[in-house]
Amino acid sequence: MKTGRPAPAGRFFSLLAIAAAFEAAAGQPAHGGFPGDACPHALKSAVSLTPLRHDEISYKLLDGPPGAKTIVLIHGLDSSKETFTPIAGELSKKYRVLAYDQRGHGQTVDRGVDFSSEILAKDMKSLLDHLGIEKAVLLGHSMGARTAVRFADLFPGQAEALVIEDMELFRRTRELQVLDTDLLEKLKAIQKTYPSREALVKTLEPLYGEEAESLSYRRARQGPDGTLTLLFRPHVSYLYGSQGNAEDLTAALQAIQVPVLALRADPRMGSALSIKGVEHLKATLSSVRVETIEGARHNMHGSKTEEFMAKLVSFLDSGASSGGVRPAVAAEGAEFHAEYAKLGLAPRGSAVLTGSGKLAGSGITAVIHAATGSMTLGGPLFDPTLKSVAASVANSLALARAGGHESVALPFIGGKIFLDRIGVAAETLAGAIVESIVKNHTGLTVKIVAFDAQSAGTFRRALAAFPGAGGGVKVVQGSITEFKDHGCTAIVNAANMELQFGGGVSGVIAHATGEPDKVEQEAARKLAEFYRIQGMK
């Protein structure tokens, strides 16, 4: 029985035609989702989330050196594990390499109508559990990147790092519509192999119209005997196009606290990661590294293999696969107390890293909240101290460094209310801040941003007491939220243990983010996860 209106043929044809533009270099059909406004069909009702059994999933496992870490290669839509042949062998020299076919692809079974990132991630979980793989680096190409991100969200602690190969992670479709089951059955009935091009075109024409002949060249492979084999399963493309691209993975990204590398194909060659997609990644993941490979098509690992491997290996060798997590919370030398966890307050002297909201478009991609003390609670446990200020500055610099930043800007910390709470003169406070910066800025360029000449002078005098600081620490006058004033990709919010925006400089940063509530919620989530790991919640 049909549950929805028939698909307007031309719109669905153009959908697959657009998808076909993302062809792989060596004949591998590995492309991502479809541009959102082209997809007329998406599931409105819930679908059962029954993961595949491990024996229903086809995979290849290449053993690396003894004790080597595992990297999982996850292919894109209409592709298979074979797409990674150009890189799997080379990677196996240093890593244990697992490549597998996602459901409905390659030799893995095709079951049901559920092709959401959740079910695809749970399929992968079945396989990893069977193989005894507890942790791995995940490299997802196109649709596979969505699977990887969802996996990292659903099974925290199992992903050591993520590599996103040319894919956007926000919703790319219009309003969801019902599944056209008649069309689905017709697509399922399409054969895979044909004796001639004429036979293939004749079969495709009733569904694909004028696109049929073009698809017979772009989406089929001709054998030595003249037979043609389709390189995609039309009904799987339809199901994924109606579901995967309707998903918004922003919340899943925000929960990720591991290193992330996003590789983008050359926009001139048909990249599936648009400028909007890049901005979304940077706004959502403050520590993400985004790099473009010139001349690379959507299948970057196949079209520009050497360049792709160079960037991948550089990322992996930089510590992404060493087991270390890029922290969202740094609390070295901070004060812990059960009352902090109970009240949801950050440890006094800690720092928390979040995305930057609308600031990302300016060049600022991270906000680091320095939890110097509470602005709503008073007393020995909550008032800011010189020690907590110094610790929060040091932890802010540690987060910037761990997040892959080369420069960080700190605002003037010392408004009248703050000075009254801490009980020292501005010169004393500036001296403590500068001393902490000088001791902890290795590997970073630090700009102290003063909003007026008087504050700038206070900090310059404090900096003069440390002639060995070199050129790595500077005082500039301007606004912390203006990238042009300091040129730093990360900025420090002189925050509070509540991790909530207040007035003064904090209020200016809140306004500039565009969505302060979301930034605060992200900070609260990361703090809660930090306490959970510490066994305090």
C-alpha positions as CSV (number, residue, x, y, z in Angstrom):
1,M,0.0,0.0,0.0
2,K,1.2,3.4,-0.9
3,T,1.8,5.8,2.1
4,G,2.5,9.0,0.2
5,R,2.1,10.8,-3.1
6,P,4.0,9.7,-6.1
7,A,7.4,11.4,-6.5
8,P,7.5,14.2,-9.1
9,A,9.7,12.3,-11.5
10,G,11.9,15.2,-12.6
11,R,12.7,16.2,-9.1
12,F,13.8,12.8,-8.1
13,F,15.8,12.3,-11.3
14,S,17.6,15.6,-10.7
15,L,18.3,14.5,-7.2
16,L,20.3,11.4,-8.3
17,A,21.9,13.4,-11.2
18,I,23.3,15.8,-8.6
19,A,24.5,12.9,-6.5
20,A,26.2,11.4,-9.5
21,A,28.3,14.4,-9.9
22,F,30.3,13.3,-6.9
23,E,32.0,10.3,-8.7
24,A,35.1,8.7,-7.3
25,A,38.4,8.8,-9.2
26,A,39.0,5.1,-9.8
27,G,35.4,4.3,-10.7
28,Q,34.4,4.1,-7.1
29,P,31.0,5.6,-6.5
30,A,31.6,7.3,-3.2
31,H,29.5,10.4,-2.7
32,G,27.7,12.1,0.1
33,G,24.2,13.2,0.6
34,F,22.2,15.4,-1.7
35,P,21.7,19.1,-1.5
36,G,18.8,19.7,0.9
37,D,16.3,21.5,-1.3
38,A,16.4,18.7,-3.9
39,C,15.1,15.9,-1.7
40,P,11.3,15.5,-1.8
41,H,11.0,12.3,0.3
42,A,11.9,11.7,3.9
43,L,10.5,9.4,6.5
44,K,7.9,11.0,8.8
45,S,7.3,8.1,11.0
46,A,9.7,6.4,13.3
47,V,11.6,3.3,12.0
48,S,12.8,0.4,14.0
49,L,16.4,0.6,15.1
50,T,17.5,-3.0,14.8
51,P,21.3,-3.2,14.2
52,L,22.8,-5.8,11.9
53,R,24.5,-8.8,13.4
54,H,28.3,-8.9,13.0
55,D,27.9,-11.9,10.6
56,E,25.8,-9.8,8.3
57,I,28.5,-7.2,7.8
58,S,31.3,-7.7,5.2
59,Y,34.6,-6.4,6.3
60,K,38.4,-6.5,5.8
61,L,40.8,-6.3,8.7
62,L,44.5,-5.6,8.1
63,D,46.7,-6.2,11.1
64,G,49.3,-3.5,11.8
65,P,52.4,-3.7,14.0
66,P,52.0,-5.4,17.4
67,G,50.0,-3.2,19.8
68,A,49.0,-0.8,17.0
69,K,45.9,1.3,17.4
70,T,42.9,0.7,15.1
71,I,41.6,3.0,12.4
72,V,38.1,2.3,11.0
73,L,37.4,3.4,7.4
74,I,33.8,4.1,6.7
75,H,32.7,4.6,3.1
76,G,30.1,6.9,1.6
77,L,26.8,6.5,-0.1
78,D,26.7,4.0,-3.0
79,S,30.3,2.9,-2.3
80,S,32.0,0.1,-0.4
81,K,35.0,-0.9,1.6
82,E,36.9,-1.3,-1.7
83,T,37.1,2.5,-2.1
84,F,39.8,2.6,0.6
85,T,42.1,0.2,-1.3
86,P,44.5,3.1,-2.3
87,I,45.2,3.9,1.4
88,A,44.5,0.8,3.5
89,G,47.8,-0.9,2.8
90,E,49.9,2.2,3.6
91,L,47.9,2.8,6.8
92,S,48.5,-0.8,7.9
93,K,52.2,-0.1,8.2
94,K,51.4,1.8,11.4
95,Y,47.8,1.0,12.3
96,R,45.4,-1.9,12.5
97,V,43.0,-1.1,9.6
98,L,39.3,-2.1,9.5
99,A,37.2,-1.3,6.4
100,Y,33.6,-2.6,6.2
101,D,30.5,-2.3,4.0
102,Q,27.7,-0.3,5.5
103,R,24.2,-1.8,5.3
104,G,22.8,-2.0,1.8
105,H,26.3,-1.5,0.3
106,G,29.0,-3.9,-1.0
107,Q,28.5,-7.3,0.4
108,T,26.7,-6.3,3.6
109,V,23.0,-7.3,3.8
110,D,20.2,-4.8,2.9
111,R,17.6,-4.8,5.6
112,G,14.6,-2.6,6.2
113,V,14.0,1.0,5.4
114,D,16.1,2.6,8.1
115,F,19.2,4.3,6.9
116,S,19.6,6.9,9.7
117,S,23.0,7.7,11.1
118,E,21.8,6.0,14.4
119,I,21.2,2.6,12.9
120,L,24.4,2.8,10.8
121,A,26.4,3.7,13.9
122,K,24.8,0.8,15.8
123,D,25.7,-1.6,12.9
124,M,29.3,-0.5,13.3
125,K,29.1,-1.1,17.1
126,S,28.0,-4.7,16.4
127,L,31.1,-5.3,14.3
128,L,33.5,-3.6,16.7
129,D,32.2,-5.5,19.7
130,H,32.6,-8.8,17.8
131,L,36.2,-7.9,16.9
132,G,36.9,-6.7,20.4
133,I,37.8,-3.2,19.3
134,E,37.2,-0.9,22.3
135,K,38.8,2.2,20.9
136,A,39.6,3.4,17.4
137,V,40.2,6.4,15.2
138,L,37.2,6.8,12.9
139,L,37.7,8.0,9.3
140,G,34.3,8.6,7.6
141,H,34.0,9.6,4.0
142,S,30.8,11.5,3.1
143,M,27.8,9.5,4.5
144,G,30.4,7.6,6.5
145,A,31.4,10.8,8.3
146,R,27.8,11.1,9.5
147,T,28.0,7.5,10.8
148,A,31.3,8.3,12.5
149,V,30.0,11.4,14.3
150,R,26.8,9.6,15.4
151,F,28.9,6.7,16.7
152,A,31.2,9.1,18.7
153,D,28.0,10.6,20.2
154,L,26.3,7.4,21.1
155,F,29.3,5.5,22.4
156,P,31.5,8.1,24.1
157,G,35.0,6.9,24.9
158,Q,35.3,4.5,21.9
159,A,36.3,7.1,19.3
160,E,39.8,8.4,19.9
161,A,39.7,10.9,17.0
162,L,37.5,11.7,14.0
163,V,38.4,12.4,10.4
164,I,35.6,13.9,8.4
165,E,36.2,13.5,4.7
166,D,34.2,16.1,2.7
167,M,30.7,16.1,4.4
168,E,28.4,18.6,6.0
169,L,26.8,17.7,9.3
170,F,23.7,20.0,9.5
171,R,20.3,19.4,8.1
172,R,20.4,19.6,4.3
173,T,16.8,18.8,3.4
174,R,13.5,20.6,3.4
175,E,10.5,19.7,5.6
176,L,10.1,15.9,5.9
177,Q,7.6,14.1,3.8
178,V,6.2,10.6,3.8
179,L,8.0,7.7,2.2
180,D,6.6,6.7,-1.3
181,T,6.6,2.9,-0.9
182,D,5.5,2.4,-4.6
183,L,8.5,4.2,-5.8
184,L,10.7,2.3,-3.3
185,E,9.5,-1.1,-4.6
186,K,10.2,0.0,-8.2
187,L,13.7,1.1,-7.3
188,K,14.3,-2.2,-5.5
189,A,13.3,-4.1,-8.6
190,I,16.0,-2.5,-10.8
191,Q,18.5,-5.2,-11.8
192,K,22.2,-4.8,-11.2
193,T,23.7,-6.2,-14.4
194,Y,22.7,-5.7,-18.0
195,P,23.8,-7.2,-21.3
196,S,24.1,-3.9,-23.1
197,R,23.8,-0.1,-22.6
198,E,20.5,-0.2,-24.5
199,A,19.0,-2.7,-22.1
200,L,20.2,-0.6,-19.1
201,V,18.8,2.7,-20.5
202,K,15.5,1.0,-21.3
203,T,15.1,-0.2,-17.7
204,L,16.1,3.2,-16.2
205,E,14.0,5.4,-18.5
206,P,10.6,4.8,-16.8
207,L,12.0,6.1,-13.5
208,Y,14.8,8.4,-14.5
209,G,13.5,9.8,-17.7
210,E,16.1,11.9,-19.6
211,E,18.7,11.2,-17.0
212,A,18.7,7.4,-17.8
213,E,21.3,7.5,-20.5
214,S,23.6,9.8,-18.6
215,L,23.4,7.5,-15.5
216,S,24.2,4.5,-17.7
217,Y,27.7,6.1,-18.3
218,R,28.3,7.8,-14.9
219,R,26.8,5.2,-12.6
220,A,27.6,1.9,-14.3
221,R,30.8,0.0,-15.1
222,Q,31.3,-1.8,-18.4
223,G,33.0,-5.1,-18.3
224,P,35.3,-6.6,-21.1
225,D,32.3,-8.5,-22.5
226,G,30.2,-5.4,-22.8
227,T,27.9,-6.0,-19.9
228,L,27.2,-3.1,-17.6
229,T,26.9,-3.3,-13.8
230,L,25.2,-0.6,-11.8
231,L,27.5,1.0,-9.2
232,F,24.7,2.0,-6.8
233,R,21.5,0.6,-5.4
234,P,18.8,3.0,-6.3
235,H,16.5,2.2,-3.4
236,V,19.3,2.7,-0.9
237,S,20.1,6.1,-2.4
238,Y,16.5,7.0,-2.1
239,L,16.2,5.8,1.5
240,Y,19.4,7.5,2.6
241,G,18.6,10.7,0.7
242,S,15.3,10.8,2.5
243,Q,16.7,10.3,6.0
244,G,20.4,11.0,6.3
245,N,20.3,14.4,4.9
246,A,17.3,15.3,7.0
247,E,19.4,14.8,10.2
248,D,21.0,17.6,12.1
249,L,24.1,16.3,13.8
250,T,25.0,19.6,15.6
251,A,24.2,18.3,19.0
252,A,26.2,15.2,18.4
253,L,29.2,17.3,17.3
254,Q,28.9,19.5,20.4
255,A,29.2,16.4,22.6
256,I,32.5,15.3,21.0
257,Q,35.7,15.9,23.0
258,V,38.2,14.2,20.8
259,P,40.5,15.6,18.0
260,V,38.7,16.2,14.8
261,L,40.2,16.8,11.3
262,A,37.8,17.9,8.5
263,L,39.2,17.5,5.0
264,R,37.5,19.4,2.2
265,A,37.6,18.6,-1.5
266,D,38.4,21.4,-4.0
267,P,35.2,23.5,-4.3
268,R,35.9,23.7,-8.0
269,M,35.8,19.9,-8.3
270,G,32.4,19.5,-6.6
271,S,33.1,19.5,-2.8
272,A,30.2,18.3,-0.6
273,L,31.4,20.6,2.2
274,S,30.3,24.1,1.5
275,I,31.5,27.3,3.1
276,K,28.4,27.2,5.2
277,G,29.3,23.6,6.2
278,V,32.8,24.7,7.2
279,E,31.5,27.6,9.3
280,H,29.1,25.2,11.0
281,L,31.9,22.9,11.9
282,K,34.1,25.7,13.3
283,A,31.2,27.2,15.2
284,T,30.2,23.8,16.7
285,L,33.7,22.2,17.3
286,S,36.1,24.8,18.6
287,S,39.1,22.5,18.2
288,V,38.4,21.2,14.7
289,R,41.1,21.4,12.0
290,V,39.7,22.1,8.5
291,E,41.9,21.7,5.5
292,T,41.3,21.8,1.8
293,I,43.1,19.6,-0.8
294,E,43.4,21.5,-4.1
295,G,42.5,19.5,-7.2
296,A,40.8,16.8,-5.1
297,R,37.3,15.5,-6.0
298,H,34.8,14.3,-3.5
299,N,36.6,11.0,-3.2
300,M,39.7,12.7,-1.9
301,H,41.4,9.5,-0.8
302,G,41.2,8.2,-4.4
303,S,41.6,11.4,-6.5
304,K,44.5,12.9,-4.5
305,T,45.8,10.0,-2.6
306,E,49.3,11.3,-1.7
307,E,48.0,14.7,-0.6
308,F,45.2,13.1,1.4
309,M,47.6,10.7,3.1
310,A,50.0,13.5,4.0
311,K,47.3,15.5,5.8
312,L,45.9,12.4,7.5
313,V,49.2,11.1,8.7
314,S,50.2,14.6,9.9
315,F,47.0,14.7,12.0
316,L,47.5,11.2,13.4
317,D,51.1,11.8,14.2
318,S,50.3,15.0,16.0
319,G,48.8,13.0,18.8
320,A,45.3,12.4,17.5
321,S,45.7,8.6,17.8
322,S,47.9,8.6,20.9
323,G,44.9,8.0,23.1
324,G,45.0,11.6,24.3
325,V,41.7,13.5,24.2
326,R,41.6,17.2,23.4
327,P,40.0,18.3,26.6
328,A,37.0,20.6,26.9
329,V,37.8,21.2,30.6
330,A,41.2,21.9,32.0
331,A,41.6,22.0,35.8
332,E,45.3,21.6,36.6
333,G,45.9,23.4,39.9
334,A,42.2,24.2,40.2
335,E,40.3,23.7,43.5
336,F,37.9,20.8,43.7
337,H,35.1,20.6,46.2
338,A,32.0,18.4,46.5
339,E,29.9,21.6,46.7
340,Y,31.0,22.7,43.3
341,A,29.8,19.5,41.6
342,K,26.6,19.5,43.6
343,L,25.8,23.1,42.4
344,G,27.0,22.5,38.9
345,L,29.9,25.0,39.3
346,A,33.2,24.7,37.5
347,P,36.2,24.0,39.8
348,R,37.6,27.4,40.9
349,G,40.6,28.1,38.7
350,S,39.6,25.8,35.9
351,A,38.7,26.6,32.3
352,V,36.0,25.3,29.8
353,L,36.2,25.5,26.0
354,T,33.2,25.9,23.8
355,G,32.3,27.0,20.3
356,S,32.2,30.6,19.3
357,G,28.7,31.0,17.8
358,K,28.5,33.8,15.2
359,L,32.1,34.8,16.0
360,A,33.3,31.9,13.9
361,G,32.8,33.9,10.7
362,S,35.2,36.5,11.9
363,G,38.1,34.2,12.5
364,I,37.5,33.5,16.2
365,T,36.6,29.8,16.5
366,A,36.7,29.2,20.2
367,V,35.6,30.8,23.5
368,I,37.5,29.6,26.6
369,H,35.7,30.4,29.9
370,A,38.1,31.1,32.8
371,A,36.3,30.1,35.9
372,T,38.0,32.5,38.3
373,G,35.3,32.4,41.0
374,S,31.6,32.7,41.7
375,M,29.8,36.0,40.9
376,T,26.7,34.9,42.8
377,L,28.0,33.1,45.8
378,G,30.4,34.5,48.4
379,G,32.7,33.1,51.0
380,P,36.0,31.2,51.2
381,L,34.8,28.5,48.7
382,F,33.6,30.8,46.0
383,D,35.3,34.2,46.0
384,P,37.9,34.7,43.3
385,T,41.5,34.8,44.5
386,L,44.8,35.6,42.9
387,K,45.6,31.9,42.9
388,S,42.3,31.0,41.1
389,V,42.8,33.8,38.5
390,A,46.4,32.5,37.8
391,A,45.2,28.9,37.6
392,S,42.3,29.8,35.3
393,V,44.6,31.7,33.0
394,A,47.0,28.8,32.9
395,N,44.2,26.3,32.1
396,S,42.8,28.6,29.4
397,L,46.2,28.6,27.7
398,A,46.4,24.8,28.0
399,L,43.0,24.4,26.4
400,A,43.9,26.7,23.5
401,R,47.1,24.7,22.9
402,A,45.3,21.3,23.1
403,G,42.6,22.6,20.8
404,G,45.2,23.3,18.1
405,H,45.2,27.1,18.4
406,E,48.4,29.1,17.8
407,S,47.1,32.3,19.3
408,V,44.8,33.3,22.1
409,A,43.4,36.6,23.3
410,L,42.7,37.5,27.0
411,P,40.6,40.5,27.9
412,F,41.4,42.9,30.7
413,I,40.3,41.1,33.9
414,G,39.8,43.7,36.5
415,G,36.5,45.6,36.5
416,K,35.5,47.4,39.7
417,I,33.1,44.7,40.9
418,F,35.7,42.0,40.3
419,L,38.4,44.0,42.0
420,D,36.1,44.6,45.0
421,R,35.4,40.8,45.2
422,I,39.1,39.8,45.0
423,G,40.3,42.7,47.2
424,V,43.4,43.8,45.4
425,A,44.6,46.7,43.3
426,A,44.4,46.5,39.5
427,E,48.3,46.5,39.4
428,T,48.5,43.5,41.6
429,L,45.9,41.6,39.6
430,A,47.5,42.5,36.3
431,G,50.9,41.2,37.7
432,A,49.3,37.8,38.6
433,I,47.7,37.5,35.2
434,V,50.9,38.4,33.3
435,E,53.0,36.1,35.5
436,S,50.7,33.2,34.8
437,I,50.8,33.9,31.0
438,V,54.6,34.2,30.9
439,K,55.0,30.9,32.7
440,N,52.4,29.0,30.6
441,H,52.4,30.5,27.1
442,T,54.9,28.2,25.5
443,G,53.8,27.4,21.9
444,L,51.3,30.2,21.9
445,T,51.1,33.8,20.9
446,V,49.1,35.6,23.6
447,K,47.5,39.0,23.2
448,I,46.2,40.8,26.3
449,V,43.4,43.0,25.1
450,A,42.8,46.2,27.0
451,F,39.7,48.3,26.3
452,D,41.3,51.6,27.2
453,A,44.7,53.3,27.4
454,Q,44.8,53.1,31.2
455,S,44.2,49.4,31.3
456,A,46.8,48.9,28.5
457,G,49.3,50.8,30.5
458,T,48.7,48.7,33.6
459,F,49.4,45.5,31.7
460,R,52.4,46.9,29.8
461,R,54.0,47.8,33.1
462,A,53.3,44.4,34.5
463,L,54.7,42.8,31.3
464,A,57.9,44.9,31.6
465,A,58.7,43.1,34.9
466,F,59.2,39.9,32.8
467,P,61.8,40.9,30.1
468,G,62.3,37.2,29.2
469,A,58.7,36.9,27.9
470,G,59.9,37.7,24.3
471,G,57.6,38.4,21.5
472,G,55.1,35.8,22.5
473,V,53.1,38.0,24.8
474,K,51.7,41.4,23.7
475,V,49.3,44.0,25.0
476,V,46.9,45.5,22.5
477,Q,44.1,48.0,22.8
478,G,40.7,47.1,21.3
479,S,37.8,44.7,21.7
480,I,38.1,41.0,22.6
481,T,35.3,40.2,20.1
482,E,37.0,41.9,17.1
483,F,39.3,39.6,15.3
484,K,40.9,42.5,13.5
485,D,42.0,43.9,16.9
486,H,44.1,40.9,18.0
487,G,44.1,38.3,15.2
488,C,43.6,35.4,17.6
489,T,41.5,32.3,16.9
490,A,40.6,31.7,20.5
491,I,39.4,34.2,23.1
492,V,39.1,34.0,26.8
493,N,36.0,34.9,28.6
494,A,36.7,36.3,32.1
495,A,33.9,34.1,33.3
496,N,32.7,32.7,36.6
497,M,32.3,29.3,38.2
498,E,28.6,29.3,37.0
499,L,29.9,29.4,33.4
500,Q,27.1,31.9,32.7
501,F,27.6,35.2,30.9
502,G,27.3,38.3,33.0
503,G,28.0,41.9,32.5
504,G,31.1,43.8,31.3
505,V,33.4,42.0,29.0
506,S,31.5,38.8,29.5
507,G,28.3,40.4,28.4
508,V,30.1,41.8,25.3
509,I,31.2,38.2,24.4
510,A,27.7,36.9,25.0
511,H,26.2,39.4,22.6
512,A,28.8,38.7,20.0
513,T,28.2,34.9,20.0
514,G,24.7,35.5,18.8
515,E,23.3,32.6,20.8
516,P,24.6,32.9,24.4
517,D,22.2,30.4,25.8
518,K,23.6,27.7,23.5
519,V,27.1,28.5,24.4
520,E,26.3,28.3,28.1
521,Q,24.4,25.0,27.6
522,E,27.5,23.6,25.7
523,A,29.7,24.6,28.6
524,A,27.4,23.0,31.1
525,R,27.3,19.8,29.2
526,K,31.1,19.6,28.9
527,L,31.4,20.4,32.6
528,A,28.9,17.7,33.6
529,E,30.8,15.1,31.4
530,F,34.1,16.2,33.1
531,Y,32.6,15.6,36.6
532,R,31.2,12.3,35.4
533,I,34.6,11.1,34.3
534,Q,36.1,12.3,37.6
535,G,33.5,10.2,39.4
536,M,31.9,13.2,41.1
537,K,28.5,12.9,39.5
